[in-house]
Every structure is written in structure tokens, then in C-alpha cells.
Amino acid sequence: MSPSIQPASPKVVLITGGNSGVGLALARRLLALSIAQGHRQTIILGCRNPLKAQKAISGLLQPHLAHKDLCDVQLVEIDTSSVASVTSAAIAIEKKYSRLDRLFCNAGAMAIAGLNPWGIIQGILTHPVAFFESSEALYQKRGLVTADGLGLTFQTNVFGHYLLVHKLAGLLERTGGARVIWTGSAASQLEFLRTDYQHVLGAKPYESSKYIVDQIAIPMDRRLAQRGVRCLVAEPGNVCSNFLAGLGQAWLEWVILCAFYLCRLCLSIPRFTISSVNACEACVLLGVSEGQLDSNMKYHSRVDRWGAPFVDAVPLVYDKRTGAFLVERMDALVRRFEERRGNE
């Protein structure tokens, strides 16, 4: 599959985590497409750090100075690990915009504690390809909780977005034909426990959070479809981003980059997208395509051995009972925070 570009592209798009990585690459692609089609589109970057966001906006606009009339990139400050921040952002968006065509739930985080030497050795010796598709080389921090009392990775990657969708559901409905598009992960089938669904105590909170995304996407789509809104999941593949920057291990980033290129070139493994530009291919497809899209599928960004991108739709691994359980928990959290806000 490849993006089917139609004349009527989205008019207002919100991308959380839009100042770097896949989110920034997606914004750049959507801006270029709208200019190529000769019509204006508003792209809102949802970011925690306004200074970094402004720098990203300048970088997005610089190549298109000759088309200023078609360029509209805005900023909304939002931290998905904070209920107050998500609520404030949603209020600001509803006040400023009369429509919202695409909501990309892209912001995410993995809290890394350090390297796992034994995991690195064991992974390379026993299952090298699968090893580079996973986070086995890393220890993730345990026990991290936000000021709202929720698991940090869970709230950042999942609940903050779930709450944002809830807050903006009316705006999405009024737009007509709107879509909510989640950024998933191939690591999503690992390390989930119902007894600790926020994975505060577990060793793999990132993997658990991405598993939750897969499980809630279909129930969300069925609920939102009643309001004329679709909910879909895109998967970026293996990307070399700056998530290891906090460790100060430049050598490891270089090793991973080389391994990704070798796996892709020698073994033709399509999930090694490597660059953010290639990784956002599925998001672009889900954002601009006017064709039939199936919420039962997960749309994967892929590349051939030479790096040419394409999109592959694969059935979403989904358990109905787990999905219902998680949506129920999410809804309960939404009610709790709304009641708390009402009592303040």
C-alpha cells in the first residue's frame, strides 16, 4: 500500500510529540503535501517544551517561505503525563478551532535506567534479529508515578491521549470524517498484567503501554464511529531516534544504527525503517488516504532493503475481554479526574 493523495486533505491536524522524531517528520510530510496540492492546512504541534516547539516550527516553515499563504503551523503546549495540561490544551484547541480533522496520538516516552549487559550478550548470541527489534538491551525505570498518581509511562503514552480524545470528541464529531490515529509499536504484545495494568512495578512499562494501545483501539473505534469518527493504529517500525541520549552512550546509538542497516540490507527485514521520514509513512497514509481503512488492521511502516518506504496492513492482535477491561479502567479514570475537577 502507498499513500493515496486526494485533493481534499485534512484542514486541521493535531500531532502530539510534534517537535521531534516521527511527529516532526509527519508534520513535515503533511505540510509538503498540502503545499503541493495548493491548499492551506493548519498543523498544530502539541509539545511539552515551547522553546523546542518554536524551533521545530521555524524549521518546518523555512523551506516554504515562497508559499507562506499555504503554511499554517501552530503550537499548543501539552504534557500528556499531566491531566491538568491535557485539559488546558483541549480547552485552548476548542476555543481556537472550529474543526479537528486528524488527531495523531504520537507523544511517547521510555524511561531508561541503563544498559543491560547480560541482555545484550544473550540477545546477540541467541536471537540477534529479534534482539534488535526489542528493548532487551535496556533497563527501564520502575515505580515511576506522576503527580496525578498514575504510572508515568502509562499516562504519557496512553491515558493522557485517551483523555485528550475524550475532551475533543465533540470537536472531532462536528468536523465530520475525523480520525484518531495512534502510534503503536511492535513491542506491544509483551509484558502486560491486568493486576498492574499501568505497569508501575513491572520491568517493561513501555511495552505494556503499547500493548494497551492495541487493545483499546478497536473498542474506541466502535464507540467513536457512532459519532462519525474513526480510530486507527500506525506502527513506525524500528527507528533510530534520540531515545538513548539520556544515557550519554553515543557508541551504542552508532552500533544500533549499523545493526539496523545490516539487518535491512542483508536480510531484507522490512520493519527496519531507521529514519523518522520512513517511520511516519503509515501515519501519512492514515492521515491523507480517502480509501477504505479497517480498524481491525494495524498499519505498519515498512521499507525494502534499499530503504524505499511502503505500508503493510496486518491484522491487529486484539483480545476482546482485555480491550473491554482496559476501556472500563480508562473510563473510570476519566470520571475520577472530571469529578475531582468539578469539586475544585
C-alpha positions as CSV (number, residue, x, y, z in Angstrom):
1,M,0.0,0.0,0.0
2,S,1.1,3.6,-0.6
3,P,-0.5,6.9,0.4
4,S,-3.4,7.8,-1.8
5,I,-3.2,11.6,-2.0
6,Q,-6.6,13.2,-2.6
7,P,-7.4,16.9,-3.2
8,A,-9.4,17.2,0.0
9,S,-6.8,16.7,2.6
10,P,-7.4,17.5,6.3
11,K,-7.7,21.1,7.2
12,V,-6.7,21.0,10.9
13,V,-4.3,18.4,12.3
14,L,-3.0,18.0,15.8
15,I,0.2,16.0,16.4
16,T,1.3,15.3,19.9
17,G,5.0,15.0,20.3
18,G,5.3,17.0,17.1
19,N,8.6,18.8,17.7
20,S,10.9,15.8,17.1
21,G,11.2,12.3,15.7
22,V,8.2,10.7,13.9
23,G,5.9,13.5,14.9
24,L,8.1,16.2,13.3
25,A,8.7,14.1,10.2
26,L,4.9,13.6,9.9
27,A,4.3,17.3,10.2
28,R,6.9,18.0,7.5
29,R,5.3,15.4,5.2
30,L,1.8,16.7,5.7
31,L,2.9,20.3,5.2
32,A,4.7,19.5,2.0
33,L,1.7,17.5,0.7
34,S,-0.8,20.3,1.3
35,I,1.5,22.9,-0.4
36,A,2.0,20.5,-3.4
37,Q,-1.8,20.3,-3.7
38,G,-2.1,24.1,-3.5
39,H,-4.3,24.4,-0.5
40,R,-3.9,25.6,3.1
41,Q,-3.8,23.2,6.1
42,T,-3.3,24.0,9.8
43,I,-0.9,21.8,11.6
44,I,-0.8,22.0,15.4
45,L,2.3,20.7,17.2
46,G,1.4,19.5,20.6
47,C,4.6,19.8,22.7
48,R,5.8,20.0,26.3
49,N,8.6,22.4,25.6
50,P,7.5,25.6,23.9
51,L,11.1,26.6,23.0
52,K,11.8,23.4,21.3
53,A,8.5,23.6,19.6
54,Q,9.1,27.1,18.2
55,K,12.5,25.9,16.8
56,A,10.7,23.0,15.2
57,I,8.1,25.3,13.7
58,S,10.8,27.6,12.2
59,G,12.5,24.5,10.7
60,L,9.2,23.4,9.1
61,L,8.4,26.8,7.6
62,Q,11.9,27.7,6.4
63,P,11.8,25.6,3.1
64,H,8.4,27.0,2.2
65,L,8.8,30.8,2.5
66,A,7.6,31.2,-1.1
67,H,4.3,29.6,0.0
68,K,3.5,31.5,3.2
69,D,-0.1,31.7,2.3
70,L,-0.4,27.9,2.4
71,C,1.6,27.4,5.6
72,D,0.0,27.5,9.0
73,V,1.9,25.7,11.8
74,Q,0.7,26.4,15.3
75,L,1.8,25.4,18.8
76,V,-0.3,24.1,21.7
77,E,1.5,23.3,24.9
78,I,0.6,19.9,26.2
79,D,2.2,17.3,28.5
80,T,0.3,14.0,28.3
81,S,1.7,13.0,31.7
82,S,-0.5,15.7,33.3
83,V,-4.3,15.7,33.5
84,A,-4.3,19.5,34.0
85,S,-2.1,20.1,31.0
86,V,-4.2,17.9,28.7
87,T,-7.4,19.6,30.0
88,S,-6.0,23.0,29.4
89,A,-4.8,22.1,25.9
90,A,-8.2,20.7,24.9
91,I,-9.9,23.8,26.1
92,A,-7.5,26.0,24.2
93,I,-8.0,24.0,21.0
94,E,-11.8,24.0,21.2
95,K,-11.7,27.8,21.7
96,K,-9.4,28.5,18.8
97,Y,-10.5,26.0,16.2
98,S,-13.9,25.1,14.7
99,R,-12.8,21.7,13.4
100,L,-10.2,19.0,14.0
101,D,-9.8,16.6,11.1
102,R,-6.9,14.4,12.4
103,L,-5.6,13.8,15.9
104,F,-2.3,11.9,15.9
105,C,-1.7,10.4,19.4
106,N,2.0,10.2,18.9
107,A,3.8,11.6,22.0
108,G,5.5,8.8,24.0
109,A,8.3,8.1,26.3
110,M,10.5,5.3,27.6
111,A,12.2,6.0,31.0
112,I,15.6,4.3,30.6
113,A,17.6,3.4,33.7
114,G,20.7,2.0,32.0
115,L,22.1,-0.7,29.8
116,N,21.5,-4.4,30.4
117,P,24.9,-6.0,29.6
118,W,23.7,-9.6,30.0
119,G,20.6,-8.9,27.9
120,I,22.9,-7.5,25.1
121,I,25.2,-10.5,25.1
122,Q,22.4,-13.1,25.3
123,G,20.3,-11.4,22.7
124,I,23.1,-11.0,20.1
125,L,24.2,-14.6,20.6
126,T,20.9,-16.4,20.6
127,H,18.4,-14.2,18.6
128,P,20.2,-11.3,17.0
129,V,17.5,-10.1,14.7
130,A,14.7,-10.3,17.3
131,F,17.1,-8.6,19.8
132,F,17.4,-5.5,17.6
133,E,13.6,-5.4,17.3
134,S,13.3,-5.3,21.1
135,S,14.4,-3.2,24.1
136,E,16.3,-6.1,25.7
137,A,19.4,-4.0,25.8
138,L,17.9,-1.6,28.3
139,Y,16.7,-1.5,31.8
140,Q,13.6,0.6,32.2
141,K,12.9,2.5,35.4
142,R,10.3,1.0,37.7
143,G,7.9,2.6,40.2
144,L,7.6,6.0,38.4
145,V,4.3,7.8,39.2
146,T,3.1,11.1,38.0
147,A,1.7,14.0,40.1
148,D,-1.8,12.6,39.2
149,G,-0.9,9.2,40.9
150,L,-0.7,7.2,37.7
151,G,2.1,5.2,36.1
152,L,4.4,7.7,34.3
153,T,4.8,5.7,31.0
154,F,1.1,4.6,31.1
155,Q,-0.1,8.2,31.5
156,T,2.3,9.7,29.0
157,N,1.8,7.1,26.2
158,V,-1.8,6.1,26.7
159,F,-4.1,7.7,29.3
160,G,-3.1,11.3,28.5
161,H,-4.1,10.7,24.9
162,Y,-7.3,8.8,25.9
163,L,-8.3,11.8,28.0
164,L,-7.5,14.2,25.1
165,V,-9.7,12.2,22.7
166,H,-12.5,12.3,25.3
167,K,-12.1,16.1,25.7
168,L,-12.0,16.7,22.0
169,A,-14.7,14.2,20.9
170,G,-17.3,16.9,20.3
171,L,-15.0,18.9,18.1
172,L,-14.0,15.7,16.2
173,E,-17.6,14.8,15.7
174,R,-18.6,18.3,14.5
175,T,-15.8,18.1,11.9
176,G,-17.2,15.1,10.1
177,G,-15.0,12.3,8.9
178,A,-12.3,12.9,11.5
179,R,-9.8,10.3,12.6
180,V,-7.8,9.5,15.7
181,I,-4.5,7.8,14.8
182,W,-2.3,6.2,17.5
183,T,1.4,5.5,17.2
184,G,1.8,1.9,18.2
185,S,4.8,-0.4,18.5
186,A,5.9,-3.9,17.5
187,A,6.8,-4.5,21.2
188,S,3.2,-4.3,22.1
189,Q,2.5,-8.0,22.8
190,L,4.8,-8.2,25.8
191,E,4.8,-7.6,29.5
192,F,1.2,-6.8,30.3
193,L,-0.5,-7.7,33.5
194,R,-4.1,-6.9,34.5
195,T,-3.2,-6.7,38.2
196,D,-0.7,-4.0,37.3
197,Y,-2.2,-2.7,34.1
198,Q,-0.3,0.7,34.5
199,H,2.9,-1.4,34.8
200,V,4.2,0.7,37.7
201,L,6.0,-2.3,39.2
202,G,6.9,-4.2,36.0
203,A,10.2,-4.2,34.1
204,K,8.7,-3.2,30.7
205,P,6.3,-0.3,31.1
206,Y,6.9,0.9,27.5
207,E,5.9,-2.4,26.0
208,S,2.9,-2.7,28.3
209,S,1.7,0.8,27.3
210,K,1.9,-0.1,23.6
211,Y,0.0,-3.3,24.2
212,I,-2.7,-1.2,25.7
213,V,-2.9,0.9,22.6
214,D,-3.6,-2.2,20.5
215,Q,-6.3,-3.4,22.9
216,I,-8.2,-0.2,23.2
217,A,-8.1,0.9,19.5
218,I,-10.9,-1.3,18.3
219,P,-13.3,-0.6,21.2
220,M,-12.6,3.1,20.8
221,D,-13.2,2.9,17.0
222,R,-16.6,1.3,17.6
223,R,-17.6,3.9,20.1
224,L,-16.3,6.9,18.1
225,A,-17.8,5.5,14.8
226,Q,-21.2,6.3,16.3
227,R,-20.1,9.9,16.2
228,G,-18.6,9.7,12.7
229,V,-15.0,9.4,13.9
230,R,-12.5,6.6,13.2
231,C,-9.8,5.3,15.4
232,L,-6.7,3.6,13.8
233,V,-3.2,2.4,14.7
234,A,0.0,3.0,12.8
235,E,3.3,1.3,13.6
236,P,6.6,3.1,12.7
237,G,8.9,0.1,12.7
238,N,12.4,0.2,14.2
239,V,13.6,3.9,14.3
240,C,16.9,5.3,15.3
241,S,15.8,8.3,17.4
242,N,17.4,10.1,20.3
243,F,15.8,8.0,23.0
244,L,19.3,6.9,24.2
245,A,20.6,10.5,24.5
246,G,20.0,10.5,28.3
247,L,22.5,7.7,28.7
248,G,25.3,9.5,27.0
249,Q,26.2,6.4,25.1
250,A,26.9,7.6,21.6
251,W,28.7,4.4,20.7
252,L,25.6,2.4,21.4
253,E,23.5,4.5,19.1
254,W,26.1,4.0,16.4
255,V,26.1,0.2,17.0
256,I,22.3,0.1,16.8
257,L,22.3,2.2,13.6
258,C,24.8,-0.1,11.9
259,A,23.0,-3.2,13.0
260,F,19.7,-1.9,11.7
261,Y,21.2,-1.1,8.3
262,L,22.9,-4.5,8.1
263,C,19.7,-6.4,9.0
264,R,17.8,-4.4,6.4
265,L,20.4,-4.7,3.6
266,C,21.5,-8.3,4.2
267,L,18.3,-9.9,5.5
268,S,15.7,-7.5,3.8
269,I,13.8,-7.1,7.1
270,P,11.1,-4.5,6.2
271,R,10.5,-3.2,9.7
272,F,13.9,-1.5,10.0
273,T,12.6,1.9,8.8
274,I,15.5,3.6,10.6
275,S,14.7,7.2,9.7
276,S,11.7,9.2,11.1
277,V,10.8,10.1,7.5
278,N,10.3,6.4,6.6
279,A,8.8,5.6,10.0
280,C,5.9,8.1,9.5
281,E,4.8,6.5,6.2
282,A,1.9,4.7,7.8
283,C,0.7,7.8,9.7
284,V,0.8,9.7,6.4
285,L,-1.3,7.1,4.7
286,L,-3.9,7.1,7.6
287,G,-3.9,10.9,7.6
288,V,-4.4,11.6,3.9
289,S,-6.0,8.5,2.3
290,E,-9.6,8.7,1.3
291,G,-9.8,5.0,0.7
292,Q,-11.3,2.3,2.9
293,L,-9.5,1.9,6.2
294,D,-10.0,-1.0,8.6
295,S,-9.7,-0.5,12.4
296,N,-9.1,-4.3,12.7
297,M,-5.8,-3.8,10.9
298,K,-2.6,-2.3,12.2
299,Y,-0.8,-0.2,9.5
300,H,2.9,-0.8,9.5
301,S,5.6,1.5,8.0
302,R,7.9,-0.7,6.0
303,V,10.9,-0.4,3.7
304,D,12.6,-2.6,1.1
305,R,16.3,-3.4,1.6
306,W,17.2,-0.2,-0.2
307,G,15.1,2.0,2.0
308,A,12.1,2.6,-0.2
309,P,9.1,3.0,2.1
310,F,5.7,1.3,1.8
311,V,2.8,0.5,4.2
312,D,1.7,-3.0,5.1
313,A,-1.7,-3.7,6.8
314,V,-1.6,-6.6,9.3
315,P,-4.5,-7.8,11.5
316,L,-4.4,-6.2,14.9
317,V,-3.7,-8.6,17.7
318,Y,-6.6,-7.9,19.9
319,D,-8.3,-9.7,22.8
320,K,-12.0,-8.6,23.3
321,R,-12.0,-9.2,27.0
322,T,-8.8,-7.4,27.6
323,G,-9.9,-4.5,25.5
324,A,-13.2,-4.2,27.4
325,F,-11.3,-4.4,30.7
326,L,-8.9,-1.6,29.7
327,V,-11.6,0.7,28.3
328,E,-13.6,0.3,31.5
329,R,-10.5,1.2,33.6
330,M,-9.8,4.2,31.3
331,D,-13.4,5.5,31.6
332,A,-13.2,5.1,35.3
333,L,-10.1,7.3,35.4
334,V,-11.7,9.9,33.2
335,R,-14.7,10.1,35.5
336,R,-12.5,10.3,38.6
337,F,-10.5,13.2,37.3
338,E,-13.6,15.0,36.0
339,E,-15.3,14.7,39.3
340,R,-12.2,15.9,41.1
341,R,-12.0,18.9,38.7
342,G,-15.7,19.6,39.4
343,N,-15.1,19.7,43.1
344,E,-12.2,22.1,42.9
